[in-house]
Amino acid sequence: MVFRRTATAAFNDSGLTGGYSVIADTNHAVTLTRDGTGAALAPGETAVFSVAIVTNSTLADSFRIFVATLNAAGVQIDTARSAYFVIGPAALHHFKIDSVATQTAGDSFNINISARDIYENLVKSFKQRVTLSLNADSIKPALSDTFLLGQRTQRVVIAKAGAGRIITVRDSLNHVGSSNVFTVNPGALHHFAISTISTPQIAGAGFAVTITAQDSLNNTIPTFAGPVTISDLTGTVTPTSNTGAFTLGVRTETLRIMQPATNNRITVSDGGRTSQSNPFNVNAGALDRFEFSLIPLSQTAGNAFMFSVTARDASGNAIPYTGTVTLTDNTGTLSPTSVVFSGQTSQTVNAVITKAQAGVV
Protein backbone atom coordinates (compact mmCIF):
# COMPACT_ATOMS: atom_id res chain seq x y z
CA MET A 1 0.00 0.00 0.00
CA VAL A 2 1.34 3.47 -0.85
CA PHE A 3 0.65 6.00 1.90
CA ARG A 4 -0.52 9.44 0.80
CA ARG A 5 -2.20 12.36 2.59
CA THR A 6 -5.56 13.64 1.34
CA ALA A 7 -7.96 16.37 2.52
CA THR A 8 -10.11 15.20 5.43
CA ALA A 9 -13.86 15.07 4.68
CA ALA A 10 -16.99 13.42 6.14
CA PHE A 11 -20.17 12.31 4.38
CA ASN A 12 -23.56 11.26 5.75
CA ASP A 13 -24.68 8.00 4.23
CA SER A 14 -27.84 7.34 6.29
CA GLY A 15 -29.41 8.15 9.65
CA LEU A 16 -27.92 11.63 9.98
CA THR A 17 -28.90 15.03 8.61
CA GLY A 18 -27.12 18.34 8.66
CA GLY A 19 -23.46 19.11 8.40
CA TYR A 20 -20.32 19.31 10.48
CA SER A 21 -18.73 22.37 11.98
CA VAL A 22 -15.39 20.65 12.73
CA ILE A 23 -13.63 17.82 11.01
CA ALA A 24 -10.32 17.34 12.85
CA ASP A 25 -7.50 14.87 12.30
CA THR A 26 -5.01 14.80 15.18
CA ASN A 27 -2.61 12.00 16.11
CA HIS A 28 -4.53 9.37 14.14
CA ALA A 29 -7.90 10.44 15.76
CA VAL A 30 -10.69 11.92 13.63
CA THR A 31 -13.22 14.14 15.45
CA LEU A 32 -16.58 15.03 13.80
CA THR A 33 -18.60 17.84 15.46
CA ARG A 34 -22.12 18.40 14.11
CA ASP A 35 -23.09 21.96 13.20
CA GLY A 36 -26.57 21.80 14.77
CA THR A 37 -28.50 21.94 11.50
CA GLY A 38 -29.58 18.33 11.49
CA ALA A 39 -32.03 16.32 13.55
CA ALA A 40 -30.99 14.73 16.80
CA LEU A 41 -30.21 11.06 16.78
CA ALA A 42 -32.33 9.10 19.24
CA PRO A 43 -30.82 6.38 21.39
CA GLY A 44 -30.68 3.09 19.52
CA GLU A 45 -30.83 4.68 16.09
CA THR A 46 -28.15 3.87 13.57
CA ALA A 47 -26.18 6.37 11.55
CA VAL A 48 -23.81 5.56 8.73
CA PHE A 49 -21.19 8.05 7.54
CA SER A 50 -17.99 7.96 5.53
CA VAL A 51 -14.68 9.60 6.35
CA ALA A 52 -12.15 10.40 3.65
CA ILE A 53 -8.91 9.91 5.49
CA VAL A 54 -6.41 11.34 6.44
CA THR A 55 -2.90 9.90 6.87
CA ASN A 56 -2.32 6.16 6.86
CA SER A 57 0.33 4.93 9.24
CA THR A 58 3.79 4.43 7.75
CA LEU A 59 4.27 1.52 10.15
CA ALA A 60 3.55 -1.84 8.55
CA ASP A 61 1.57 -3.65 11.21
CA SER A 62 -1.89 -4.80 12.33
CA PHE A 63 -4.37 -2.06 13.24
CA ARG A 64 -8.03 -1.58 14.28
CA ILE A 65 -10.36 1.41 14.25
CA PHE A 66 -11.89 2.67 17.52
CA VAL A 67 -15.05 4.83 17.38
CA ALA A 68 -16.47 6.78 20.34
CA THR A 69 -19.75 8.72 20.28
CA LEU A 70 -20.00 11.78 22.52
CA ASN A 71 -23.04 13.91 23.28
CA ALA A 72 -23.11 17.70 23.09
CA ALA A 73 -21.62 17.89 26.56
CA GLY A 74 -18.65 15.79 25.49
CA VAL A 75 -19.71 12.76 27.50
CA GLN A 76 -18.97 9.43 25.84
CA ILE A 77 -22.21 7.57 25.24
CA ASP A 78 -21.14 4.73 22.95
CA THR A 79 -18.01 2.96 21.56
CA ALA A 80 -17.20 0.44 18.87
CA ARG A 81 -14.09 -1.27 17.51
CA SER A 82 -13.37 -2.69 14.09
CA ALA A 83 -11.72 -5.99 13.35
CA TYR A 84 -7.95 -5.92 12.97
CA PHE A 85 -6.63 -5.12 9.54
CA VAL A 86 -3.08 -5.04 8.16
CA ILE A 87 -1.16 -2.21 6.57
CA GLY A 88 1.60 -3.86 4.57
CA PRO A 89 4.99 -2.39 3.69
CA ALA A 90 5.48 -0.26 0.61
CA ALA A 91 7.59 -1.46 -2.32
CA LEU A 92 11.25 -2.29 -1.79
CA HIS A 93 13.22 0.94 -1.63
CA HIS A 94 16.66 0.06 -0.20
CA PHE A 95 18.64 -2.34 1.96
CA LYS A 96 19.72 -1.76 5.51
CA ILE A 97 22.99 -3.16 6.89
CA ASP A 98 23.27 -3.28 10.67
CA SER A 99 26.28 -1.55 12.22
CA VAL A 100 29.61 -3.21 11.42
CA ALA A 101 32.31 -3.07 14.12
CA THR A 102 36.09 -3.03 13.61
CA GLN A 103 37.21 -6.28 11.98
CA THR A 104 40.47 -8.22 11.46
CA ALA A 105 41.72 -8.98 7.96
CA GLY A 106 41.14 -12.61 7.02
CA ASP A 107 38.70 -13.30 9.87
CA SER A 108 35.12 -14.04 8.83
CA PHE A 109 32.27 -12.06 10.38
CA ASN A 110 28.50 -11.73 10.00
CA ILE A 111 26.62 -8.81 8.49
CA ASN A 112 22.86 -8.47 8.91
CA ILE A 113 21.07 -7.23 5.78
CA SER A 114 17.35 -6.44 5.55
CA ALA A 115 15.11 -5.32 2.68
CA ARG A 116 13.29 -2.07 3.56
CA ASP A 117 10.60 0.18 2.12
CA ILE A 118 10.90 3.97 2.06
CA TYR A 119 9.62 4.11 5.64
CA GLU A 120 12.13 1.52 6.93
CA ASN A 121 9.51 -1.22 7.16
CA LEU A 122 10.83 -4.74 6.61
CA VAL A 123 9.80 -6.06 3.17
CA LYS A 124 9.32 -9.72 4.01
CA SER A 125 8.42 -10.63 0.44
CA PHE A 126 12.00 -10.12 -0.75
CA LYS A 127 13.54 -13.56 -1.27
CA GLN A 128 16.36 -12.96 -3.72
CA ARG A 129 20.14 -12.61 -3.53
CA VAL A 130 22.23 -9.44 -3.56
CA THR A 131 25.75 -8.63 -4.70
CA LEU A 132 28.30 -7.49 -2.12
CA SER A 133 31.14 -5.07 -2.77
CA LEU A 134 33.69 -3.07 -0.82
CA ASN A 135 34.84 0.47 -1.53
CA ALA A 136 38.47 -0.67 -1.30
CA ASP A 137 39.75 -4.05 -2.47
CA SER A 138 37.19 -6.87 -2.34
CA ILE A 139 34.87 -8.80 -0.07
CA LYS A 140 33.98 -12.49 -0.24
CA PRO A 141 31.54 -13.82 -1.18
CA ALA A 142 30.58 -11.39 -3.93
CA LEU A 143 27.03 -12.79 -4.00
CA SER A 144 24.89 -13.40 -0.92
CA ASP A 145 22.75 -16.40 -0.19
CA THR A 146 18.97 -16.11 -0.63
CA PHE A 147 17.06 -13.81 1.72
CA LEU A 148 14.41 -15.30 4.00
CA LEU A 149 11.44 -13.08 4.90
CA GLY A 150 13.36 -10.02 3.77
CA GLN A 151 16.46 -10.70 5.86
CA ARG A 152 19.85 -12.29 5.46
CA THR A 153 22.70 -12.86 7.92
CA GLN A 154 25.70 -13.26 5.63
CA ARG A 155 29.16 -14.41 6.67
CA VAL A 156 31.89 -12.47 4.85
CA VAL A 157 35.68 -12.08 4.77
CA ILE A 158 37.79 -9.03 3.93
CA ALA A 159 41.44 -9.71 3.14
CA LYS A 160 42.92 -6.22 2.91
CA ALA A 161 43.39 -4.11 6.03
CA GLY A 162 42.61 -0.41 6.07
CA ALA A 163 40.40 2.37 7.44
CA GLY A 164 37.29 3.86 5.84
CA ARG A 165 35.80 0.58 4.63
CA ILE A 166 32.15 0.53 3.47
CA ILE A 167 30.16 -2.54 2.38
CA THR A 168 27.51 -2.02 -0.32
CA VAL A 169 24.78 -4.47 -1.33
CA ARG A 170 22.71 -4.27 -4.52
CA ASP A 171 19.92 -6.30 -6.08
CA SER A 172 19.18 -6.92 -9.76
CA LEU A 173 16.88 -3.86 -9.91
CA ASN A 174 19.57 -1.57 -8.50
CA HIS A 175 18.15 -1.20 -5.01
CA VAL A 176 21.18 -0.53 -2.83
CA GLY A 177 22.26 -0.22 0.77
CA SER A 178 25.55 0.65 2.44
CA SER A 179 27.07 -0.04 5.83
CA ASN A 180 28.63 2.41 8.23
CA VAL A 181 32.31 3.27 7.80
CA PHE A 182 34.52 0.79 9.67
CA THR A 183 38.15 -0.29 9.99
CA VAL A 184 39.79 -3.59 9.07
CA ASN A 185 42.93 -4.18 11.14
CA PRO A 186 45.81 -6.42 10.03
CA GLY A 187 46.20 -9.83 11.61
CA ALA A 188 49.06 -11.06 13.77
CA LEU A 189 52.67 -10.89 12.57
CA HIS A 190 53.28 -13.75 10.16
CA HIS A 191 56.41 -12.87 8.16
CA PHE A 192 58.68 -10.11 6.90
CA ALA A 193 58.60 -8.92 3.32
CA ILE A 194 62.12 -8.11 2.09
CA SER A 195 62.48 -5.85 -0.92
CA THR A 196 64.05 -7.40 -4.02
CA ILE A 197 67.84 -7.28 -3.91
CA SER A 198 69.45 -6.76 -7.29
CA THR A 199 72.32 -8.97 -8.39
CA PRO A 200 75.20 -8.72 -8.29
CA GLN A 201 76.13 -6.67 -5.25
CA ILE A 202 79.72 -5.62 -4.60
CA ALA A 203 81.55 -6.83 -1.51
CA GLY A 204 81.92 -4.01 0.98
CA ALA A 205 79.54 -1.67 -0.87
CA GLY A 206 76.34 -0.58 0.87
CA PHE A 207 72.92 -1.37 -0.58
CA ALA A 208 69.44 -0.54 0.74
CA VAL A 209 67.00 -3.24 1.85
CA THR A 210 63.44 -2.49 3.01
CA ILE A 211 61.93 -4.82 5.61
CA THR A 212 58.15 -4.81 6.15
CA ALA A 213 56.28 -6.62 8.94
CA GLN A 214 53.22 -8.34 7.47
CA ASP A 215 50.36 -10.64 8.44
CA SER A 216 49.48 -13.85 6.63
CA LEU A 217 47.61 -11.88 3.94
CA ASN A 218 50.53 -9.50 3.31
CA ASN A 219 48.96 -6.58 5.14
CA THR A 220 51.54 -4.27 6.72
CA ILE A 221 51.42 -4.25 10.53
CA PRO A 222 51.91 -0.59 11.51
CA THR A 223 52.31 -1.36 15.21
CA PHE A 224 55.45 -3.45 14.70
CA ALA A 225 58.55 -1.55 15.88
CA GLY A 226 61.20 -4.30 16.02
CA PRO A 227 63.83 -5.36 16.80
CA VAL A 228 64.94 -7.90 14.21
CA THR A 229 68.17 -9.75 13.56
CA ILE A 230 69.80 -9.66 10.12
CA SER A 231 72.12 -12.36 8.74
CA ASP A 232 73.34 -13.79 5.44
CA LEU A 233 74.90 -17.02 4.19
CA THR A 234 78.46 -15.65 4.29
CA GLY A 235 78.16 -14.52 7.90
CA THR A 236 79.68 -11.14 7.03
CA VAL A 237 76.62 -8.88 6.63
CA THR A 238 76.51 -5.69 8.67
CA PRO A 239 74.61 -4.47 10.61
CA THR A 240 73.29 -7.63 12.24
CA SER A 241 70.15 -5.94 13.60
CA ASN A 242 68.04 -2.93 12.71
CA THR A 243 69.82 0.30 13.62
CA GLY A 244 66.56 2.21 14.13
CA ALA A 245 62.95 1.49 15.01
CA PHE A 246 60.45 0.42 12.38
CA THR A 247 58.08 3.19 11.30
CA LEU A 248 54.51 2.00 10.73
CA GLY A 249 55.87 -1.53 10.34
CA VAL A 250 58.59 -0.63 7.80
CA ARG A 251 62.37 -0.22 8.12
CA THR A 252 64.98 0.47 5.41
CA GLU A 253 68.55 -0.54 6.29
CA THR A 254 71.81 -0.05 4.39
CA LEU A 255 73.62 -3.40 4.42
CA ARG A 256 77.19 -4.40 3.52
CA ILE A 257 78.43 -7.91 2.77
CA MET A 258 82.18 -8.32 2.95
CA GLN A 259 82.69 -11.61 1.10
CA PRO A 260 81.84 -12.67 -2.48
CA ALA A 261 79.11 -15.29 -2.70
CA THR A 262 76.82 -17.03 -5.16
CA ASN A 263 73.10 -17.32 -4.37
CA ASN A 264 73.46 -15.45 -1.13
CA ARG A 265 70.34 -14.59 0.87
CA ILE A 266 69.46 -12.11 3.60
CA THR A 267 67.57 -13.58 6.56
CA VAL A 268 65.43 -11.45 8.90
CA SER A 269 64.03 -12.76 12.19
CA ASP A 270 62.32 -11.42 15.29
CA GLY A 271 63.03 -14.61 17.21
CA GLY A 272 59.77 -16.29 16.22
CA ARG A 273 59.25 -15.47 12.55
CA THR A 274 61.99 -15.82 9.97
CA SER A 275 61.97 -14.68 6.34
CA GLN A 276 64.53 -14.76 3.53
CA SER A 277 65.24 -12.50 0.59
CA ASN A 278 65.60 -13.51 -3.02
CA PRO A 279 68.95 -15.12 -3.94
CA PHE A 280 71.62 -12.75 -5.24
CA ASN A 281 75.34 -12.81 -5.99
CA VAL A 282 78.03 -10.77 -4.30
CA ASN A 283 81.07 -9.99 -6.43
CA ALA A 284 84.45 -8.91 -5.20
CA GLY A 285 85.25 -5.22 -5.46
CA ALA A 286 87.77 -3.52 -7.73
CA LEU A 287 91.51 -3.90 -7.22
CA ASP A 288 92.58 -1.96 -4.15
CA ARG A 289 96.09 -3.32 -3.42
CA PHE A 290 98.59 -6.16 -3.72
CA GLU A 291 99.60 -8.10 -0.65
CA PHE A 292 102.88 -10.02 -0.16
CA SER A 293 103.14 -13.24 1.78
CA LEU A 294 105.43 -13.13 4.82
CA ILE A 295 109.14 -13.19 3.84
CA PRO A 296 111.53 -14.56 6.48
CA LEU A 297 113.55 -11.76 8.04
CA SER A 298 116.96 -13.27 7.19
CA GLN A 299 117.91 -14.03 3.58
CA THR A 300 121.33 -14.66 1.94
CA ALA A 301 122.48 -12.44 -0.90
CA GLY A 302 122.42 -14.34 -4.17
CA ASN A 303 120.27 -17.16 -2.81
CA ALA A 304 116.75 -17.56 -4.17
CA PHE A 305 113.74 -17.23 -1.91
CA MET A 306 110.02 -17.44 -2.61
CA PHE A 307 107.03 -15.22 -1.83
CA SER A 308 103.53 -14.74 -3.26
CA VAL A 309 101.75 -11.63 -4.48
CA THR A 310 97.92 -11.50 -4.12
CA ALA A 311 95.50 -9.00 -5.67
CA ARG A 312 92.87 -7.82 -3.17
CA ASP A 313 89.83 -5.52 -3.11
CA ALA A 314 89.13 -2.93 -0.40
CA SER A 315 87.47 -5.57 1.78
CA GLY A 316 90.54 -7.83 1.61
CA ASN A 317 88.98 -10.33 -0.79
CA ALA A 318 91.39 -11.98 -3.25
CA ILE A 319 90.35 -11.01 -6.77
CA PRO A 320 91.38 -12.21 -10.23
CA TYR A 321 93.80 -9.83 -11.93
CA THR A 322 95.23 -9.54 -15.39
CA GLY A 323 98.31 -7.39 -15.94
CA THR A 324 101.97 -6.91 -15.15
CA VAL A 325 103.03 -5.99 -11.63
CA THR A 326 106.38 -4.25 -11.16
CA LEU A 327 108.64 -5.48 -8.37
CA THR A 328 111.34 -3.34 -6.74
CA ASP A 329 113.34 -3.31 -3.55
CA ASN A 330 115.49 -0.73 -1.81
CA THR A 331 118.78 -2.47 -2.77
CA GLY A 332 118.02 -2.11 -6.47
CA THR A 333 119.18 -5.70 -7.10
CA LEU A 334 115.87 -7.64 -6.91
CA SER A 335 115.25 -10.08 -9.72
CA PRO A 336 112.81 -10.54 -11.36
CA THR A 337 111.53 -6.96 -11.59
CA SER A 338 107.96 -7.87 -12.58
CA VAL A 339 105.36 -10.62 -12.41
CA VAL A 340 102.58 -11.26 -14.90
CA PHE A 341 98.93 -12.06 -13.83
CA SER A 342 96.63 -13.74 -16.31
CA GLY A 343 93.34 -13.92 -14.40
CA GLN A 344 94.89 -15.39 -11.26
CA THR A 345 94.30 -14.00 -7.79
CA SER A 346 97.87 -14.79 -6.68
CA GLN A 347 101.31 -15.41 -8.24
CA THR A 348 104.37 -17.05 -6.69
CA VAL A 349 107.72 -15.35 -7.26
CA ASN A 350 111.15 -17.07 -7.07
CA ALA A 351 113.32 -14.05 -6.27
CA VAL A 352 117.03 -13.23 -5.77
CA ILE A 353 118.63 -10.16 -4.16
CA THR A 354 122.36 -9.91 -4.84
CA LYS A 355 123.26 -7.06 -2.49
CA ALA A 356 123.55 -7.70 1.24
CA GLN A 357 121.73 -5.03 3.25
CA ALA A 358 119.67 -4.69 6.41
CA GLY A 359 116.08 -3.48 6.31
CA VAL A 360 115.37 -4.61 2.75
CA VAL A 361 111.87 -3.88 1.52
SULMO-V901238 format. One record per backbone hydrogen bond with DSSP energy under -0.5 kcal/mol. CO is the residue of the C=O (numbers start at 1). NH is the residue of the N-H. Records with the same first field share a line. If there is no record, write none. Layout:
CO=NH / NH
This chain:
2=4
4=56
9=52
11=13 / 50
14=48
19=35
22=33
24=31
26=29
29=26 / 31
31=24 / 33
32=34
33=21 / 22
40=42
42=45
48=13 / 14
50=11
51=53
52=9
54=6
58=60
59=61
61=87
63=85
65=82
67=80
69=77 / 78
71=74
75=71
78=69
80=67
85=63
86=88
87=61
94=116
96=98 / 114
99=101
103=185
104=107
109=156
111=113 / 154
112=98
113=152
114=96
115=123
116=93 / 94
117=120
121=117
122=124
123=126
125=127
126=150
128=147
130=144
131=170
133=168
138=159
140=157
142=132
148=151
150=115
151=148
152=113 / 154
154=111
156=109
157=140
158=106
159=161
162=184
165=182
166=135
167=179
168=133
169=177
170=131
171=174
175=171
176=95
177=169
182=165
183=103 / 185
184=162
185=105
191=214
192=194
193=212
196=198
201=283
202=205
207=255
209=211 / 253
210=195
211=251
212=193
213=221
214=190 / 191
215=218
219=215
220=222
221=224
222=249
224=249
225=246
228=242
229=269
231=267
232=235
238=256
240=230
246=248
247=250
249=213
250=247
251=211 / 253
253=209 / 255
255=207
256=238
257=204
261=282
264=280
265=233
266=277
267=231
268=275
269=229
273=270
275=268
280=264
281=200 / 201
282=261
283=203
289=312
291=310
297=299
300=303
303=353
305=351
307=349
308=293
309=347
310=291
311=319
312=288 / 289
313=316
317=313
321=343 / 344
323=341
324=326
325=339
329=332
333=354
335=352
337=327
339=325
341=323
344=321
345=311
347=309
349=307 / 351
351=305
352=335
353=302
354=356
